[in-house]
């Protein structure tokens, strides 16, 4: 069974067609797969929907439909939401100290990465694929 951790940019591709949507939809179509997001992604994706309205890509009504689909996916168990705890913030700070001078690692990205690492460590028998803005570049952690 494959396990995936999606950030908000990748998750948005499930609800609004854009570059990378076919890959995201194929992942959601896999039998027995697990998809997790952080509660930060849950918040961020709603901001993504709002940005799409402001950008003229969708209407407010379409954004409401997308949000309802997201909530339905969560309620149906298609997506599991992981809560970020203080430990994730500590881990994110460590990642920024370690990698921030040489890589563009923003604070919220570091939090997402900390959550993905924790998910991978929590279940050492299976790897976790981290799906970010470009789903074709999903890596294993």
N, C-alpha and C positions, 0 to 999 in steps of 0.2 A: 504494500500500500504506500503510495507516494504522499508525502507531507509537504505543504507549501506554506510560506509566510508571505503575505502580500502587503506592500505598502499602499498608501492611498492612490498614488498615480497609477499603479497597476490595477487596483480594484476598480477604479473608475471606468476602465476599459470594458468591464462587464456590463455596465449600465448605459454607456454612450459610445457608439462606434468611433474609433480612431485608430491610428497606427498601433498595432499590437493586439487589437481586439480578437482576431481569430485565434491567436495563441492562448489568450486568457480563457476564451470560451472552450477551447479544447481541453484545458486543464480542468475547468469546471465539469466537463463531460466525462472525465476519467472515472471509472468505477473504483469505489473504495478509497478515494483520495481524501485527505484532510486539508482544509484550508483554514488558516488562522490569520487574524489581524489583531493589532493592538487597539486598545480603546482610543489611542491617539489617532489611528487611521479612521476609526469610526467618526471622530470629530472632523478630521481633515477632509474626508470625502464629502461631507456636507458643505464644506467650504468650496470644494471642487465644483459641486453642483451649482452653488451660488455664482462662482466665477463664470461658468458656462452660460448662465442666465445673463450676467452683466455683459459678456462678450457677444451675446446675440446668437449663440449656438443652439440654445434650447429656451423654451418659455418657462415661466414660473410653474405652470401646471405640469410640464414635462419633468421639471426638477422634483416636484412633489411625487410624481409617479416613480421616478428613479429612487427617491428616498424610501418610498413604500416597498419597492422591490428589494432594496437592501435590508430593510427590517424583516421582510418575509424570508429572505435567505438566512438571516440570523435565527429567526424563530424556527425555521425548518431544519436547522442544524447544518445547512450548507456551508456556513461560515461560523467559526468560533471566535469570540472576542476575548482576547487576553488582556487583563488589567495590568497596567504599568504600576509597579511599586517603587518605593524609595531605592531598592537595590538596582533597578534599571537605570535610575538617574545617576547613581554612583558608577555603574558600569559605563554609561554613556560618557561621563566626564573622563574616565580612564581612557576610553577610546579616542576622545578628542586630544587628550594630552599625548597619547602615543602616536596618533596619526594625523592630527590636525595641522601640523606644520608642513607636512609634505603632500597631503591630500585635501581636497575640498570636502570636509566633513562638517556639515552644519549640525547644530544642536538637535533639531528634530530628527534628522537622518541618523544621528548617533543613537538616539532613543530607539528608533526602529531597529537599528542594527543590534543594539543591546538585547532587545526582545527576541530577535531572530536567533542570536547566539544562545540565549537562555533556553529557548525552545529546543534547539539542537542538543544542548547539554542535558536537558531534562529527559530526553528519550534517546539514549546513546545507541540504541540498536538500529535506528534508521536515520538517514540524513534528512535534512530539511532543505528544500529549494526556496531560496529567497527571490521573490518576484518583485522587481522594481519598475521604474518608468519604462524601460524597454524589456518586455517579457522575454524576448529572444535571448537576452543575456542573463537569464536566471542562473544563479550559481548555487553551488552546494556549500553549506556551512557545516 
